[in-house]
Amino acid sequence: MAGLTPIVPSRGSRARLAARITLAARSSLAAAMVAVALSVPCAPAFAAEAPSFRNGAPPAVDAKSVIIVDMANGDVLYERDADAPIPPASLAKIMTMMIALDAVDSGRISLSDRVSITRQDATLPYRSSLMYLAEGMSVPFDDLLRGMAVISGNDAALTVARVLAGSTSGFAELMNAEAKRLGLEATRFVEPSGLSEFNVTTAREMAILSRAYLLRHPNAISDYHSRTTMNFPRADVMPEGVDPPAVKILLQSTNKLLFSYDGCDGLKTGYIDESGYNLVATAERDGTRFIIVTLGGESGPGGRERSGKALLDWSFSAWKTVRPVAPEPAPVRAWGGAQETVELAYAERPIFTVPASLASGVTARIEAETEVEAPVEAGTRLGRIVFVSGGSVVRRIDLVAASDVRLGNVFVRVRDALVRFFRRIFVKA
């Protein structure tokens, strides 16, 4: 069984499972649901401005919906029908992985904690994508995450849901709450594995979710998604009195780009009849990382792989992430303030993606206020940095007050008012 790849379930067996999952999803929250502490990424007060570039388009690929974003800022580099609602299939496991790793980070569960596998965990159609859990096994939580990431184990996803929330429906509530926090308006989950056609997302929102996941859990790439094989089951997880397999079993990743594409280290594949062949792929070369999403492919796993390769090839040839020298803005005079000046800070890191033809020779100029009146709140926009290449503006990033400046005492305010009064007189003279 070496090199075993999971097989898509037949419509009949998968429909029965989807019906069971959907019924569970529509039930009330289980009393044993665990409240998982989830962090909420905060958007900056001011967004940088990325001009619209005319940079061609990638070749046509086998997908109903496509989007390409850069990892640096989430800028959309190309999209086609990116808001079409489509079931995510096993791409849903990206959200499941995020919530599971949130639970680890919050201390609610440890990667080394052993999970006792129940009959319910292991009662799934054999032709479903499985890591082959069996009743009575004692499996480290870390193995369940690997089972989801590498082999797309639906049994692993449902077990994680039971452990963290008591039921699939309870875990779906956690998934939907996180989707809402991320601003995903079209995305809705009824269960954690992706088998149900009642899960729904869009290419755009799946790209947002994937980027948020990688930002929150940057080690997930190396720990889980870049792995091409998984040894399971092993002797240490077998039920008492049950011998391990006579031969070592290597479960192989469903993401074939990991084997064939230079720089690809994730992220997830998916398929059910109702969605077609789905892919979230990410690759990095020389400090430039892209996330591509294709939904609704019709040409099988091979077509999905070819589509991913074509989109990544175009991305790396047409775009490049740059890290230009960022000038240090001078402090701004704060009249009437408890401090004489306010320091300026970049509202966003000066790292961004531009057409490859404009990637060299990026320069910057500062356009900022030289004086303001106190009080000043931290985050107040006081200027911007304009990045230019080849005579074209490639990025504008706001400069904001780095800290609060409170109103000064009466003496300070009178003194500054007099200075400004006489300055105006002499300037006019």
N, C-alpha and C positions, 0 to 999 in steps of 0.2 A: 504493500500500500504506500510505498515511498512516493513522494511527489503528488499525493492525493489532492485534487482540486474539487471543491464542493460543486454539486450539480443543482441547477435551478429546479425547484419542485414542480411537479405537474400541476396543471390548473386545478384539477379536482382536489388533490391533497392540500394545495396552498389555499384554495378557497375555503376549505373546512377550517384550516388554521386561522385564516383572516377573520372568519366569522366568530371563532372563539375569542380571538384577540379583541375584535370590535365590541362584542358583548361585554367583555371585561372593561374595556375603555369607557363604556357608557354607564357602568355601575358607579356607586358612590365611592369616595376615597376610603381606602382601608384604614381602620383605626390604628394600625401599626405603622402608618407612614412616618418616615423619618424626615424631619425638617432639615434640609441641606442648606448651609450658609453659602450664598452665592454672591460674588462680588459683581458690581455693576460698573462697566467702564463709562467714564464721564467724557462727553464730547467737549472739545476746547471751546472757549467763549467765542473765538473768532477762527474761521476756517481759512486756510490759505487758498489762493486763487490759482487754479491751473488753467491756462489758456487752452482753447480747443485747437488741437493740432490736426492737420491733414496729413495722415501718415499711412494711407493705403488701407487695405483690408486683407485679412488672412484668406487662404483658399477655402472654398466651400467644403464643409464637412458634414458627416452623417449625424445630424442632431436637429431636433425641433427648436431648441433654445440654446444659446451660447453666450457666455460672457468671459472676458479676460480682465483681470484687475492686477495692479501691482501690489506687492506686499507692503511696500514702504508707506503708502498712504491710503490704499484702497481705491486709487484712481481707476476709473473705468477706461480701458484702452481700446476695447472693442465690445460691441454687444449686438445680438440679433435675437429679437423676440424674447428678451431676458425677463419679462414679467409674465410670461405664460405660466399658468398654474399647472403643475405636473407632480404626480407622486414621486417623492424622493427615492423610494425603494431603500436600499441599505445605506444610502447617504444619511438617513436618519440617525445612524449610529455615531455620526460626528457629534450631534447634540448629546447622545447618550454618553459618549466618552467625556465630553466637556463636564457634564454634571457629575459623573463618577469621579473625575480627577478633582473637581471642586470639593467633593466630599472628602477625598484624601487630604487635600490641602487644609481643610478646615478641621481635620483631626477626627472626623466622624467614623472613619474606617482607615485601616492601614493596608498598604499593598501586600503585606505579609499575612494579613488575617486570613484564616482558612474558612471557606464557605462549604457547608454540607449540601451536596446536591440532592434535591428532592425528585420524586417521580414527576411532579409537574414541570420542573426545569427541563427534564430530559424527554418529555412526551411531545415530540415534534416529528413531523414527517421526515423519514430518513433521507429523502431527496432534497430536503431543505438545506440551505447552507449552514453547516454545523461544525463545531469543534469536537463533537461527539462526547458530550458530558453524559455520565451515567449515574443513576440513582446510587447513593451511598458513597460517591467520590468525595474527597476532601481537597478542595482546590483553592490555592492562594488567589486572593482577589486580583493580584497582578496578572495571573494567568487568564482570568476572565477578560481583562482589558486587552491582552494580547490576542485572545481568541476573537474578539470583535474586530480589532484593527487589522490583523493579518489574514485570517480566514473568513471574516465576516460572519462569525457564528451567531445565528439567531438564538440558539440556546444560551449562549453567553449573555446576550443583551437582555433576555427575559429574566435570567438569574440575577443580574445586576439590578434590574428594576425591582425584583422581589426583595432583595437584600436592603436596598436603600429606601424603598417606599412602600413595601408590603404588597404591591400589586402592580400590574402593568398600567392600570388606569391611574393609580396614584402617581406613578412615575411620569405618565403623560402630562399630568398637571404640572409637575416640575419643569418638564420640557417646554410647555406652553408659557409658563411664567417667565422662563428665561428668554424665550423668543420675543415676548412682549418687551422685556427689558432692553433687548437689543434693537427694538424698533422694527421687528419683522412682522409686517401687517398681514401678509398673505400666507405665512407659514403656520401650519396647524398639525399637531401630532395626536394620534390616538393610541399609539404603542411605540416601544423603543427600538424594535428590530428593523422596521421598514417593510415588513411583509404585507401590511395592510394597505390597500389602495386608498383608504380614507385619510392617510397622511398626505399632506400637500405642501408644496413649496414652489419657489421660482428659482431660476438660475441666479438672478441678482441677489436674492436673500440667502441662497446657499453660499454664495461667495462671501457675503457679509459675515455669515455664521462661521465659515471656515477660517477667515482671517482673524475674527475675534477669538476663536479657539486657539489658533497658533500664537497669538499675542499673549493670551492668558496662560497657556501651557506650552511654552517654547520647547521644552524637552520631550514633548509627545512625539515629535518627528523621529528623533533618534531612539527613544525608548520603545516605540510601538510601530509607527507607520512606515518606517523605512526598512523594517525587517521583512525578508522575503519568505522565510519558512518558520515553522513552529513545531517543536517536538511535543506531541500530545496524542494519546495519554501516556503518562510516565508511571513508573513503579510507585513513586511517592504519593500519587493521588488516588490510587486504586482502592476500592472498598476492601475492608478487611476480609481476608480469605480468598480474594480474587487475584489471580496472577496477572501481571502486566502483559501486554502483547509480546509475542515471541520475537518480533522484529521491531526495530525503531521506526516509528511512523513520523514522517515529516509532512505537515500540512503546508501547502504552498499558497502564497499570497494571490489574491484575485486581481491585484493591480499589476498587470504585466509590464507596464512602463517602468517599474522598479528594476526589471531585468534588462531592459533594452534602451532606456533613454538616459543619457549622461546628465546628471544633476537632479534627476527626479527622485524624491524621497518621500512621497505621499500623494494622495491622501486617502481616497476611498472610491470604490466602485459600487454599483447597484443595478439590480434588475428585478422587475416584476412585469407580468404581461401588460398591465395597465399603463406603465410608464415607458417601457422600452429600456434601452441600455444607457445608464447614467454614469457620470464620472466627475469627480473633483480631483484634479491633478495639480501638484505644485512642484516646482523645480527651481534650483538656484545655481547660478554660475557667476563667478567674479562679483559677488555682492549684489546681484540683481535677482530677485525672486518674483515669480508670477504665480497666480492662482487662476486656473481655468476651470470652468464648469460647462459641461455639455449634458443636456437632458433630452431624452426621447430618441436615442439612436435606434436604428432598425437593422443594422448589418451585423449584429452579433458582437461578441467580445473582441474579435479581430477588428471590426469596424470602429469600435469604441477606442481601441488602442491607436489605430491609425489617425483618428480624429484628434486625439490628445497630442500625438507627436506632431501633427501638422500645425496645430495651434501654438504649441510651445516653440517649434522651429521659427514660426513667423514672429512670435513675441521676442525671442532672443535676437533675431536679425533686425527687427524694426525699432526696438526700444532699449533703453539702458537707464539704470538707476544711478544718479550722480550724487556726490557729496561735496559740493563746492566749498571753498574757503568762505566762511561766514564772518563778515566784519563785526566788530564789537561796537554797538551803538553807544554814543555818548549819553550821559545822564541828562535829564531834562530839569530845568529850573522850575521849582514848585513855589510860586509866590504865595506868601501867607501861610506856609506850611510849617509844621513842627520840625521837619527836615527841609533843608534848602533845595535838595534835588530828589528826583525819583529815578531809580534805575530802570532801564528798559530790558525786556526779555522777548525772545522769539515765542510767538504763540504756537509754533509747530517746529519740529526739528527740520533743519535745512537739508533734508534728504528727499529726493523726489525723482520721478521717472520722466524722461524726455525722449523724443525721437533720437535714434542712434546718431543721426547726422548732426545733432545739436549737442551731443554729450561732452564734447571737448571745448575748452575755452569759455566756460561759464563764468561770468563776472557778476558783481553785485554792486548796487548803489543803495544808499540809505535815504529815505524820504520820511522825516520825522519832525515832530514839534520840537521847538527849542525851549519853550516855556509853557507852563500851565498854571492855573489857579487851584490852590488847595481848597477843599480836601480832594484827594484822588484815591479811588478804589483800585486795589490790585486787579489786573485784568483789563483795565480801561485801555482802549485802543489809542495809541499816541503816534502811530506812524506805520511804516512798512519797509521791508527790504524787497527790492526789485532785482530779480536775477535775469540776466540777459545772455544770449548766445547767438552769434551770427546775425546780430541786429534785431533779433526777435526776443520778446519777453517770454521766458519759459516758466516763471513762477513768481508770485507775489506772496510774501508771508508777513502777517501783521506783527508789529511791535507793540507790546502791551506793558503797562506798569507792572513791575515785578513785585511790588508790595504796596500796602496802604500808606498814604501820607495824610496824617490827621491835620486839622486846622491848628495853626500855631496860637500862642497866647496873644493877648491884646498888644503887647509891646512889639512882637514879631509882625503882626498884621499892620500896625501903624507904620513901623519902619519900612516894610516892603511897599506899602501904599505910597509913602513919600518918595521912595527911590523911583518907583514907576512914574509918579507924577512929574518929577523933575526930569526924568529921562525923556518923557514925551515932549516936554517944553524945549529941551536942548536939541532934540532930534528935529523938531519943527523949525527951530531957529536956524 
